[in-house]
Amino acid sequence: MKTQQILDQLSKKHPGEKEYLQAVQEVLESIEEVYNKHPEFEQARIIERLVEPDRIFTFRVTWIDDRGEVQTNLGYRVQFNSAIGPYKGGLRFHRAVNPSMLKFLGFEQTFKNALTTLPMGGAKGGSDFDPVGKSDAEIMRFCQAFMLELWRCIGPDQDIPAGDVGVGGREIGYLNGMYQKLAREYHTGVLTGKGMTWGGSILRPEATGFGALYFTQHLLHKAGKDIKGKNIAISGFGNVAWGAATKAVELGAKVVAISGPDGVCVIENGIDKEMIDYMLVMRASNRNRVEDMAVCFPEKAKFIAEKKAWSVKCDIALPCAFQNELALEDAKELKQNGCWCVCEVSNMGCQPDAIHFCLHNGMLFAPGKAVNAGGVATSGLEMTQNAEHLSWTAKEVDERLHHIMQSIHEQCVKFGTQADGTVDYVKGANIAGFMKVATAMLEQGII
Ligand code: 2IT
């Protein structure tokens, strides 16, 4: 494989698809050496096939807002790769959603799902619908209009969407209601992240954040460190940040910052339960403002406008919001302030030069596709419970999640250990995920 040649061809074919090309480049650079040791991969043109999605559905979504005006958005489902199982991945509602973003997410999802040990292929979908400032009724009408098109593309053994940025339990509820109405199929397993009374799994809402902290614990343990007493800076205040903050506090760490698009809240004495609960209120308000935390808890949180979480002194940084949210200058500022570990919880949360800086300046770093895989893994556990028509206890789900995160860490160590004994988690995660998908593709012939 000639990485540069493939990337050049791909950027000619898909000009301007920045996030997608960035995600592909990172994976190809990691796997090149291993790939070249397998002439059978090259013969079957595995890479050329793996970088293109199996198919993309694009559709118009028209709905009526609260003023009675007609609104039109675009909806998508990218079914990326089904070599190891049915398509699986979230739906993102955000004004910046476009095919490049969903292709990068679907590509990442394919490797991430392979790491979970469960049989799930990769997919992603969503819309450029902007939930900020929308009423609950508008959210419902949009979800219903979106499902009017999506329902023909999905099914419990075919493609199982879930939430992502802008899509949480409420949206999954409206989507599932409309799916059942249209399909007249009452299988509980066509979406994951469902409510507890209609097929949802205990701990799915917490799972991405919990899993990220379990992974971080393993990574720290391997490096001879402990999470207890460490200061953690978190970006975002959505579902993932909420789960991460909850588990971090439970494990004895101190969450000293959370941030939003408007700035950062510095929480000198560490976030507490009341504030963690309030994160859910902020998410449900659709205001997208972290300042609300400081307004609600003026003695505990200090709001600084326009600043990121990475400007706050900490030991560990956990990007939990959006792709490319941590730039090179942020990595430098973190290092200067004493931070020594960055675990990406958002998908592709760090820019490539920021990752490069961390890796070459003695900081521990782990990529999103390993760290945040607990979310989709628990979706996989939800699918299993749905298929069995059973629901497991919190203890049972948590134990399985623990076990899966441990296995993901082991896979990273197996494929990412360097000559000096340190672990390159980017390489480890990419090679482990790739080997599984590539082997599955190879064994199923040229299709
Ligand atoms: O990025 C992700 O892994 C998710 N948004 C969760 C996907 C899922 O199917 O649970």
Residues whose N, C-alpha, C, O or C-beta is under 5 A from the ligand:
A	BS01	2IT	K88 G89 G90 I160 P161 A162 G163 D164 N372 G375 V376 S379
